[in-house]
Amino acid sequence: MSEKFRADPGRANAAVAKIDSLSEMIIGWGDEFFDSLSNAGEILGHDEFGREAGRQLYNQGLQIHDGVLAFGQVTDSVPVMLRSQQAKVGKAQTDVIGAISEVGAHQGEGLPGKGGFHGK
């Protein structure tokens, strides 16, 4: 995870929100495009040439639709990865603070409220 995102959880949350909205937008565009190809296939389907062209459009539309859905799934997975990284960073920070407190307590130093010598 980038240093920018580790240092600023708000920035990571904003990135997650943008990726979520991008995913929704991409899937929406894919659905609209697939619908327009289906409509074009219906319009073309009046003779054998038109029906074949319509079938080709439909097959290409299915491929594009599948690609858009796959891309949407990839963008959906990014926020999950960012969120899991945030949780790991938070736990690591807590563990480090706990370790500092333990070492400090044994050496007569520590964090405020955690025991040990705080200096005057």
C-alpha positions as CSV (number, residue, x, y, z in Angstrom):
1,M,0.0,0.0,0.0
2,S,1.3,3.5,-0.8
3,E,2.7,5.6,1.9
4,K,0.2,8.3,1.1
5,F,-2.7,5.9,2.0
6,R,-1.1,4.5,5.1
7,A,-0.4,8.0,6.5
8,D,-3.9,9.3,5.7
9,P,-6.9,7.0,6.2
10,G,-9.2,9.7,4.9
11,R,-7.4,9.7,1.6
12,A,-7.7,5.9,1.4
13,N,-11.5,6.2,2.2
14,A,-11.9,8.8,-0.6
15,A,-10.1,6.5,-3.0
16,V,-12.3,3.6,-2.0
17,A,-15.4,5.8,-2.6
18,K,-14.1,6.9,-6.1
19,I,-13.4,3.3,-7.1
20,D,-16.8,2.2,-5.9
21,S,-18.5,4.8,-8.0
22,L,-16.2,4.1,-11.0
23,S,-17.2,0.4,-10.8
24,E,-20.9,1.3,-10.8
25,M,-20.5,3.7,-13.7
26,I,-18.6,1.1,-15.8
27,I,-21.1,-1.6,-15.2
28,G,-23.9,0.9,-16.1
29,W,-22.2,1.8,-19.4
30,G,-21.7,-1.9,-20.2
31,D,-25.4,-2.6,-19.7
32,E,-26.5,0.4,-21.8
33,F,-24.1,-0.6,-24.6
34,F,-25.3,-4.2,-24.5
35,D,-28.9,-3.0,-24.7
36,S,-28.1,-0.7,-27.7
37,L,-26.5,-3.7,-29.5
38,S,-29.6,-5.8,-28.8
39,N,-31.8,-3.1,-30.3
40,A,-29.5,-2.8,-33.3
41,G,-29.8,-6.6,-33.8
42,E,-33.6,-6.4,-33.8
43,I,-33.5,-3.6,-36.4
44,L,-31.2,-5.5,-38.7
45,G,-33.1,-8.8,-38.5
46,H,-35.4,-8.4,-41.6
47,D,-33.5,-10.5,-44.1
48,E,-30.8,-13.3,-43.8
49,F,-27.9,-10.8,-44.0
50,G,-29.5,-8.6,-41.3
51,R,-30.2,-11.6,-39.1
52,E,-26.6,-12.8,-39.4
53,A,-25.3,-9.2,-38.7
54,G,-27.7,-9.1,-35.7
55,R,-26.3,-12.5,-34.4
56,Q,-22.7,-11.2,-34.8
57,L,-23.6,-8.0,-32.9
58,Y,-25.3,-10.0,-30.2
59,N,-22.2,-12.2,-29.8
60,Q,-19.9,-9.3,-29.7
61,G,-22.2,-7.6,-27.2
62,L,-22.0,-10.6,-24.9
63,Q,-18.2,-10.6,-25.1
64,I,-18.1,-6.9,-24.3
65,H,-20.7,-7.3,-21.5
66,D,-18.6,-10.1,-20.0
67,G,-15.5,-8.0,-20.2
68,V,-17.2,-5.0,-18.6
69,L,-18.5,-7.2,-15.8
70,A,-15.0,-8.7,-15.2
71,F,-13.5,-5.2,-15.1
72,G,-16.2,-4.1,-12.7
73,Q,-15.3,-7.1,-10.5
74,V,-11.7,-6.0,-10.5
75,T,-12.5,-2.5,-9.5
76,D,-14.8,-3.9,-6.8
77,S,-11.9,-5.9,-5.3
78,V,-9.7,-2.8,-5.0
79,P,-11.7,-1.3,-2.1
80,V,-11.7,-4.6,-0.3
81,M,-7.9,-4.7,-0.6
82,L,-7.6,-1.1,0.6
83,R,-9.9,-1.8,3.6
84,S,-8.1,-5.0,4.6
85,Q,-4.8,-3.1,4.4
86,Q,-6.2,-0.3,6.6
87,A,-7.2,-2.9,9.2
88,K,-3.7,-4.5,9.1
89,V,-2.0,-1.1,9.5
90,G,-4.3,-0.2,12.4
91,K,-3.5,-3.5,14.1
92,A,0.2,-3.1,13.5
93,Q,0.1,0.4,15.0
94,T,-1.7,-0.9,18.1
95,D,0.8,-3.8,18.4
96,V,3.7,-1.4,18.2
97,I,2.2,0.9,20.8
98,G,1.6,-2.1,23.1
99,A,5.2,-3.3,22.6
100,I,6.6,0.2,23.4
101,S,4.5,0.3,26.5
102,E,5.7,-3.1,27.6
103,V,9.4,-2.3,27.0
104,G,9.0,1.1,28.6
105,A,7.4,-0.4,31.7
106,H,10.3,-2.8,32.1
107,Q,12.9,0.0,31.6
108,G,11.2,2.6,33.7
109,E,9.8,4.5,30.8
110,G,6.7,4.3,28.8
111,L,3.7,6.1,27.3
112,P,1.5,8.3,29.4
113,G,-1.0,6.2,31.3
114,K,0.8,3.0,30.5
115,G,3.1,3.0,33.6
116,G,6.8,3.6,33.8
117,F,8.8,6.8,34.2
118,H,7.4,9.8,32.4
119,G,10.1,12.3,33.4
120,K,9.8,15.7,35.0
